[in-house]
Amino acid sequence: MNFEKLPLNKGGTEKVMEESQRYLMPTYSRIPVVIDRGKGAKVWDKEGKSYLDFISGIGVVAIGHSHPDICKVIKEQSHRLIHCSNLYYIEAQAELAKKLCELSFADKVFFCNSGAEANEAAIKIARKFGSGKGAFEIIAMNSSFHGRTLATVGLTGQEKYRRWFEPFPPGFKFVDFNDIEQLRRSITSKTCAVIMEPIQGEGGINEALPQFIEAARKLCTEREVLLIFDEVQCGLGRTGKWFAYQHYGVEPDIMTLAKPLAAGLPIGACLAKGKVADVLSPGDHASTFGGGPLVSSVALEFLKIMERDNLVENAAKKGNYFKEKLYLLKKKFSFIRDVRGRGLMLGMELEFKGKPVVDTAREKGLLINVVKEKVLRFLPPLIVTEEDIDMAVSILEDSFNTLKGKGTI
């Protein structure tokens, strides 16, 4: 259907909000907006107001909303075959695994439905890998985020996500991100893996230092410990390379992916190389819906669009442009502590809590969010233009000035 001919579907916002509050478990502090439609880098609410979407479903909608090629594949594949059990071979799944291996370091892939599930698979691979020598401990980073299942939240280095849910499965340890000596001391004969995000997302857009990545790789190799990179948020072009590890010239043994891979449909992937790729045997792990024909077909189209439209390169180029614009704002406003990140995964740290800025920007037509209370996070779609960035920065500056005028900041 032609986007311009879609009915506005206006009204009913209060009804949606009331029914959501009544019938949905309160696992989200929801923003009082009902998103009704999206196209490219913009979305519209049920009242017809438009917004520039610079959070893009928390990094999911990397090629923009309602991409026509994605919509076409969904339509065509849904008429052909939506689901087929992994008891059988699935053509699109095999093609997708091959493509991901060709783009990365990996030899084999396991498909699931989310980043948390991909990390669960990585945990099980690491535990089985280390079982022969009694190694079961996994070292993670403070300020990390790896998911919300019991195991992955146990592996997450942020207390706000962990409280209420103890006891966690045993064997998870934490070290400070970028602290080489602490990592060195923490690896023992019981360690089977080290896991990290090359760029922490929920942790505040924190980049791994090259020397830390290099030291981690060397330590893991010397001590026969697996190195796992969680690229659920920073992978698949977001940082200006296909995968964030490629900025460092260091390959992990396992890498997890999810968010943008199927352009909005749920998918996760756990990639591994060498003997690690063959650790799991039939019956060790599985996923009923993982890598089904519909989602795999869409993911293949996503990768095709990324290559055809040079969106990895666009992320690098537009990311540099955006970062420069944010640095200019930093010069104007003394309360901006830092601007950091790579490509189109950027953060701006403030001296105060960022929620009022997020709320004011939304009122002015820009969707962003805040992590670690004081870090504004920007994850625009990789199709973003300089004009989009200019508009976003203008709204952000206007929001700062509005809040200053009110004495809020």
C-alpha positions in Angstrom: 0.0 0.0 0.0 1.2 3.5 -0.8 2.3 5.2 2.4 0.8 8.5 1.4 -2.6 6.9 0.9 -2.7 5.3 4.4 -5.5 6.7 6.5 -4.4 9.0 9.3 -6.0 6.9 12.0 -6.2 9.9 14.2 -7.6 9.9 17.7 -7.9 7.3 20.3 -4.6 8.0 22.1 -6.2 8.1 25.6 -8.0 4.8 24.9 -4.7 3.1 23.9 -2.9 4.5 26.9 -5.7 3.5 29.3 -6.0 -0.1 28.0 -2.2 -0.5 28.0 -2.0 0.6 31.6 -4.9 -1.8 32.5 -3.9 -4.9 30.6 -0.1 -4.8 30.1 2.3 -5.6 32.9 4.1 -2.4 33.9 7.6 -3.4 32.7 8.1 -0.1 30.9 7.8 3.5 32.0 6.0 4.4 28.8 6.2 7.8 27.1 2.8 9.3 26.5 2.9 8.9 22.7 1.2 6.3 20.5 3.3 5.8 17.4 1.0 5.0 14.5 3.2 4.9 11.4 6.7 5.5 10.2 8.6 6.3 7.0 12.3 6.6 6.7 13.7 8.6 9.6 10.3 9.9 10.7 7.4 8.6 12.7 3.9 9.9 13.3 1.7 9.5 16.4 -2.1 8.9 16.4 -2.7 12.6 16.5 -0.8 13.2 13.3 2.3 14.9 14.9 5.6 14.0 13.2 8.9 13.2 14.9 12.4 12.8 13.7 13.3 9.4 15.1 16.9 9.4 16.5 16.4 6.3 18.7 15.1 4.1 15.9 13.5 1.4 18.1 16.7 1.4 20.2 18.9 0.8 17.1 16.5 -1.7 15.5 15.2 0.3 12.5 18.6 0.8 10.9 17.4 1.3 7.4 14.4 3.4 8.3 10.8 2.7 8.9 8.7 0.8 6.4 11.4 0.3 3.8 9.6 -0.6 0.6 12.0 -3.5 -0.2 11.5 -5.0 3.3 7.7 -4.6 3.0 7.9 -6.4 -0.4 9.9 -9.3 1.0 7.5 -9.7 4.0 4.5 -9.8 1.7 6.0 -12.3 -0.8 7.6 -14.6 1.8 4.5 -14.6 4.0 2.5 -15.9 1.0 5.1 -18.6 0.4 6.1 -19.9 3.9 6.1 -18.1 7.3 7.3 -20.9 9.6 9.1 -24.1 9.3 10.6 -26.0 12.2 14.3 -26.3 12.5 13.8 -30.1 12.3 14.1 -29.4 8.5 16.5 -27.4 6.3 15.5 -23.8 5.6 17.0 -22.2 2.5 16.9 -18.6 3.6 18.4 -19.5 6.9 21.4 -21.3 5.3 21.9 -18.3 3.0 21.8 -15.9 5.9 24.3 -17.8 7.9 26.6 -18.0 4.9 26.3 -14.2 4.4 27.0 -13.4 8.0 30.1 -15.7 8.0 31.4 -14.0 4.8 31.0 -10.6 6.4 32.6 -11.5 9.6 35.3 -13.7 11.2 32.8 -16.6 11.9 32.5 -20.1 10.6 29.0 -21.0 11.8 25.9 -19.3 13.2 23.1 -20.1 15.7 19.8 -18.2 15.2 17.4 -17.2 17.9 15.0 -14.3 18.5 16.7 -11.6 20.5 20.0 -10.3 21.8 19.4 -11.9 25.2 18.9 -15.3 23.6 22.0 -14.9 21.5 24.0 -14.2 24.7 22.4 -17.2 26.4 23.7 -19.3 23.5 27.2 -17.8 24.0 27.1 -18.6 27.7 26.2 -22.2 27.0 28.9 -22.6 24.3 31.5 -21.1 26.7 30.4 -23.3 29.6 30.5 -26.5 27.5 33.9 -25.4 26.0 35.3 -25.1 29.5 33.7 -28.1 31.0 36.5 -30.5 30.2 38.9 -28.6 32.5 36.3 -27.6 35.1 36.1 -24.0 33.8 32.7 -22.3 34.1 33.2 -18.7 35.2 32.5 -15.9 32.8 34.0 -12.5 33.4 31.9 -9.5 32.3 32.3 -5.7 32.6 30.9 -3.3 35.1 28.3 -1.0 33.4 27.6 -3.7 30.8 24.2 -4.9 29.6 23.6 -8.3 28.1 19.9 -8.9 28.4 17.0 -9.5 30.8 16.8 -13.3 31.1 17.9 -14.6 34.4 21.3 -15.6 33.1 22.0 -12.5 31.0 20.8 -10.1 33.7 23.2 -12.0 36.0 25.9 -11.2 33.5 24.9 -7.6 33.4 27.1 -5.2 35.4 24.5 -2.7 36.5 22.8 -3.1 39.9 19.5 -1.5 38.8 18.8 -4.4 36.4 20.0 -7.0 38.9 18.1 -6.1 42.1 15.2 -8.3 43.1 16.3 -11.2 40.9 19.0 -12.9 42.9 20.2 -15.6 43.3 21.6 -15.7 39.8 23.2 -18.7 38.2 26.7 -19.0 39.7 30.0 -18.2 37.9 29.7 -14.6 36.8 32.4 -12.1 37.8 32.9 -8.4 37.0 35.8 -6.2 36.3 36.0 -2.5 35.4 35.7 -1.8 31.7 39.2 -0.9 30.2 41.1 -2.0 33.3 43.7 -4.4 32.0 45.3 -5.3 35.3 42.0 -6.1 36.9 41.1 -8.4 34.0 44.5 -10.1 34.2 44.1 -10.8 37.9 40.5 -12.0 37.5 41.2 -14.8 34.9 41.8 -18.1 36.7 41.8 -21.8 35.9 38.0 -21.7 36.4 37.5 -19.0 33.7 35.9 -20.2 30.5 35.2 -16.8 28.8 35.4 -13.0 28.9 32.5 -11.1 27.5 32.2 -7.4 26.6 30.5 -4.9 24.4 33.1 -3.1 22.3 30.9 0.0 22.9 28.6 -0.2 25.9 25.2 1.1 25.0 23.0 1.0 28.1 26.1 1.6 30.1 26.5 5.1 28.7 28.1 4.9 25.2 31.5 3.8 26.6 34.1 2.7 24.1 36.7 0.0 24.8 40.2 1.3 24.5 42.3 -0.4 21.8 44.9 -1.5 24.3 42.2 -3.1 26.5 40.8 -5.1 23.5 44.2 -6.1 22.5 45.2 -7.2 26.0 41.9 -9.1 26.4 42.5 -11.0 23.2 46.1 -11.8 24.2 45.1 -13.0 27.7 42.3 -15.1 26.4 44.5 -16.8 23.8 47.3 -17.5 26.3 45.0 -18.9 28.9 42.7 -20.8 26.6 39.7 -18.6 27.5 37.0 -17.6 25.0 36.6 -13.9 24.1 33.0 -13.0 23.4 31.9 -9.7 21.9 28.3 -8.6 22.4 27.5 -6.5 19.3 23.8 -6.6 19.7 23.7 -2.8 19.7 27.0 -1.8 18.2 27.1 -4.3 15.3 25.8 -4.4 11.7 27.1 -1.1 10.5 26.1 1.1 13.4 29.7 2.2 14.2 30.8 2.8 10.6 32.1 -0.7 10.1 30.1 -3.9 9.7 31.1 -4.9 13.2 32.7 -2.9 16.0 35.5 -5.4 16.5 36.8 -4.4 13.1 37.9 -1.0 14.4 40.4 -2.8 16.7 41.9 -5.4 14.3 41.1 -8.1 16.9 38.7 -11.0 16.3 36.6 -12.6 19.1 35.8 -16.3 19.3 32.1 -15.6 19.6 30.0 -12.6 18.7 26.3 -12.0 19.3 24.0 -9.9 17.1 20.4 -8.9 17.0 18.6 -5.5 16.9 18.7 -4.4 13.3 19.4 -7.7 11.6 15.8 -8.2 10.4 14.8 -4.6 10.0 12.3 -4.7 12.9 11.4 -8.4 13.0 12.7 -10.4 16.0 16.0 -12.2 15.4 19.2 -12.9 17.2 22.4 -14.6 16.1 25.4 -16.2 17.9 28.5 -16.5 15.6 31.6 -18.5 16.4 34.7 -19.7 14.7 37.0 -22.7 14.6 36.5 -25.5 17.1 34.2 -23.2 19.1 31.7 -23.2 16.3 31.3 -27.0 16.8 31.0 -27.1 20.6 27.2 -27.6 20.7 25.7 -30.9 19.6 22.1 -31.8 18.7 20.0 -31.4 21.8 22.4 -29.0 23.6 20.5 -25.9 22.5 17.6 -24.9 20.2 15.1 -22.2 19.3 11.7 -23.0 17.9 11.4 -19.7 15.9 15.1 -19.0 15.4 16.0 -18.2 11.8 12.6 -19.1 10.4 11.9 -18.6 6.7 10.2 -15.2 7.0 12.7 -13.5 9.3 15.7 -15.0 7.5 14.4 -13.7 4.2 13.9 -10.3 5.6 17.4 -10.3 7.2 18.9 -11.2 3.8 17.2 -8.3 2.3 18.4 -6.0 5.1 22.0 -7.0 4.4 21.5 -6.6 0.6 20.1 -3.0 1.2 23.0 -2.2 3.5 25.5 -3.2 0.9 23.7 -1.7 -2.1 23.1 1.7 -0.5 26.6 1.9 1.2 25.0 2.4 4.6 28.0 1.2 6.5 30.0 4.0 4.9 27.1 6.4 5.4 27.1 5.6 9.1 30.8 6.5 9.3 30.4 9.7 7.3 27.2 11.0 8.8 28.4 9.9 12.3 31.5 12.1 11.9 29.3 15.0 10.8 26.8 14.5 13.7 29.7 14.2 16.2 31.1 17.5 15.0 27.8 19.2 15.4 27.4 17.8 18.9 30.9 19.1 19.8 29.8 22.6 18.6 26.9 22.3 21.1 29.4 21.4 23.8 31.3 24.6 23.2 28.0 26.6 23.6 26.7 24.9 26.8 29.1 24.4 29.7 26.8 21.7 31.2 27.7 19.2 28.5 30.5 17.1 30.0 31.4 14.9 27.0 30.5 13.8 23.5 31.5 10.2 22.7 30.9 7.2 20.5 31.5 6.0 17.0 29.5 6.2 13.8 25.8 6.7 14.5 26.1 5.4 18.1 26.7 8.6 20.0 26.3 9.8 23.5 26.3 13.2 25.1 26.9 13.3 28.9 25.3 16.1 30.9 25.9 17.5 34.4 22.3 16.8 35.3 19.7 14.1 34.6 18.7 14.1 31.0 15.0 13.2 31.2 13.8 16.9 30.9 15.9 17.2 27.8 14.4 14.1 26.3 10.8 15.2 27.1 11.4 18.7 25.8 13.0 17.5 22.6 10.0 15.1 22.0 7.6 18.0 22.4 9.6 19.8 19.7 9.6 16.8 17.4 12.8 14.8 18.2 12.9 11.3 19.7 16.0 10.4 21.7 16.5 8.7 25.1 18.8 8.8 28.1 21.0 6.1 29.6 22.7 6.1 33.0 20.5 9.0 33.8 22.8 11.7 32.4 23.8 10.4 28.9 21.7 11.4 26.0 21.8 8.5 23.5 21.5 9.0 19.7 20.9 6.0 17.5 19.4 7.4 14.3 18.8 5.1 11.3 21.8 4.6 9.1 19.9 6.3 6.2 20.0 9.6 8.1 20.9 12.7 6.0 22.9 15.8 7.0 19.6 17.7 6.8 18.1 15.3 9.4 21.1 15.8 11.6 21.0 19.6 11.3 17.3 19.5 12.3 18.0 17.2 15.3 20.8 19.4 16.5 18.7 22.5 16.1 15.9 20.9 18.2 18.4 19.8 20.8 19.8 23.3 21.1 16.4 24.8 21.3 15.5 22.3 24.0 18.5 23.3 26.0 17.6 27.0 25.7 14.0 26.3 26.6 15.0 24.5 29.8 17.5 27.2 30.7 14.8 29.9 30.2 12.6 28.0 32.6 15.4 27.6 35.1 15.1 23.9 34.9 18.8 23.4 34.1 
